[in-house]
Amino acid sequence: MCKKNKKNNKIFINYNKIKNINNCIKFNNGYIKIFLNIKELFKLYYKYKNVNFIKLRKLKKNENIYINYYNNIEDIKYNFIGFGNKKIIELFQLLNIPIYYRNNIPLIFYNNNLMAILKFSIIKKEENINNNFIYILYKIWN
């Protein structure tokens, strides 16, 4: 059901391919599937157990989606919904995530801009978003 990323841990999804994604994309410890329509998402969401989903703003034409892991990324503060302005390390400490586990948490980026932390469904707050969204169904194990 899923395509495996064979090159490295970083997964890249081109803007133009978002409309044509039929398969899910598998990475080291989970998989994602992107939907443009919430009805399609809910068909699968109720079919499978132990899956989650997040809603993100639709990509701009010059943006691409990257899925990467924590790996001590720079100390930039992000405004996370429900947590306020925090560095990722502060957020992990607040959530009591052990140091040895942090490198297994997939992050979603639009280009180099962090958008969400999977596993905990934490989303970065964005200003001036219209009603165009994409929906990401995901499952993370371990």
C-alpha positions as CSV (number, residue, x, y, z in Angstrom):
1,M,0.0,0.0,0.0
2,C,2.9,2.4,0.7
3,K,5.8,3.7,-1.3
4,K,9.1,3.5,0.7
5,N,11.6,6.3,0.5
6,K,14.8,4.5,-0.5
7,K,17.3,7.4,-0.6
8,N,17.4,8.7,3.0
9,N,15.3,9.6,6.0
10,K,14.2,12.9,4.5
11,I,11.1,12.6,2.3
12,F,10.3,15.2,-0.4
13,I,6.8,15.6,-1.9
14,N,6.6,18.0,-4.8
15,Y,3.8,20.6,-5.0
16,N,2.6,19.4,-8.4
17,K,2.3,15.8,-7.2
18,I,0.0,16.6,-4.3
19,K,-3.1,16.3,-6.5
20,N,-2.0,12.9,-7.9
21,I,-0.9,11.1,-4.8
22,N,-2.7,7.8,-4.8
23,N,-0.5,5.8,-2.4
24,C,0.7,6.5,1.0
25,I,4.4,7.3,1.6
26,K,6.3,5.2,4.1
27,F,9.2,6.4,6.2
28,N,11.3,4.8,8.9
29,N,8.7,4.6,11.7
30,G,5.4,5.3,10.0
31,Y,3.5,6.4,6.9
32,I,1.4,9.3,5.7
33,K,-1.2,9.9,3.0
34,I,-2.2,13.4,1.8
35,F,-5.8,14.3,1.0
36,L,-7.2,17.4,-0.6
37,N,-10.8,16.4,0.4
38,I,-11.9,15.7,3.9
39,K,-14.5,13.2,2.7
40,E,-11.8,11.0,1.3
41,L,-9.8,11.3,4.5
42,F,-12.7,10.1,6.7
43,K,-13.4,7.1,4.5
44,L,-9.9,5.8,5.4
45,Y,-9.8,7.2,8.9
46,Y,-12.8,5.1,10.0
47,K,-11.6,2.1,8.1
48,Y,-8.2,1.8,9.8
49,K,-7.5,1.7,13.5
50,N,-4.9,3.7,15.4
51,V,-4.3,6.4,12.7
52,N,-4.3,10.1,13.3
53,F,-4.7,13.1,11.0
54,I,-3.8,16.8,11.0
55,K,-5.1,19.7,8.9
56,L,-2.5,22.1,7.4
57,R,-2.8,25.0,5.1
58,K,-2.6,24.2,1.4
59,L,0.9,24.6,-0.2
60,K,1.8,27.6,-2.2
61,K,3.1,27.0,-5.7
62,N,6.7,27.5,-4.7
63,E,6.5,25.1,-1.7
64,N,7.1,21.4,-1.3
65,I,6.6,19.1,1.7
66,Y,9.5,17.5,3.5
67,I,9.3,15.0,6.2
68,N,12.4,14.9,8.4
69,Y,13.4,14.0,11.9
70,Y,14.4,16.2,14.8
71,N,18.2,15.8,14.9
72,N,18.8,18.9,17.1
73,I,17.5,21.5,14.5
74,E,18.3,25.1,15.2
75,D,16.9,27.0,18.2
76,I,14.1,28.9,16.5
77,K,10.9,29.7,18.4
78,Y,7.7,28.6,16.7
79,N,4.2,29.6,17.7
80,F,2.5,26.2,18.2
81,I,-1.3,26.0,18.7
82,G,-2.0,25.4,22.3
83,F,1.6,25.9,23.4
84,G,2.6,29.4,22.4
85,N,6.1,30.5,21.3
86,K,8.5,27.7,22.1
87,K,11.6,26.2,20.8
88,I,11.2,22.6,19.8
89,I,13.5,21.5,22.6
90,E,11.3,23.4,25.1
91,L,8.2,21.7,23.7
92,F,9.8,18.3,24.0
93,Q,10.8,19.0,27.5
94,L,7.3,20.2,28.4
95,L,5.8,17.0,26.9
96,N,8.4,14.9,28.9
97,I,9.8,13.3,25.7
98,P,13.0,11.5,26.5
99,I,16.2,12.7,24.8
100,Y,16.8,9.3,23.2
101,Y,13.3,9.3,21.6
102,R,13.4,12.8,20.1
103,N,15.3,11.8,16.9
104,N,12.4,9.3,16.1
105,I,9.8,12.0,15.8
106,P,8.9,13.0,12.3
107,L,8.4,16.7,11.5
108,I,6.6,18.2,8.5
109,F,8.2,21.1,6.7
110,Y,7.0,23.3,3.9
111,N,10.4,24.0,2.3
112,N,12.5,24.9,5.4
113,N,9.5,26.1,7.4
114,L,8.4,23.7,10.2
115,M,4.6,23.1,10.0
116,A,3.8,20.2,12.3
117,I,5.2,17.6,14.7
118,L,3.7,14.2,13.9
119,K,3.1,11.7,16.7
120,F,1.7,14.5,18.9
121,S,-0.4,16.3,16.2
122,I,1.2,19.6,17.1
123,I,0.7,22.3,14.5
124,K,2.4,25.6,14.0
125,K,0.0,28.6,14.2
126,E,-0.2,30.5,10.9
127,E,-1.6,33.9,10.2
128,N,-3.7,34.9,7.2
129,I,-4.7,31.4,6.0
130,N,-7.6,31.0,3.7
131,N,-10.0,28.0,3.8
132,N,-7.8,25.8,1.5
133,F,-6.3,23.0,3.5
134,I,-4.7,19.6,3.0
135,Y,-5.3,16.8,5.3
136,I,-2.6,14.4,6.3
137,L,-3.5,10.9,7.6
138,Y,-0.6,9.3,9.4
139,K,0.4,6.4,11.6
140,I,3.6,6.4,13.7
141,W,4.9,3.3,15.4
142,N,7.4,2.9,18.3
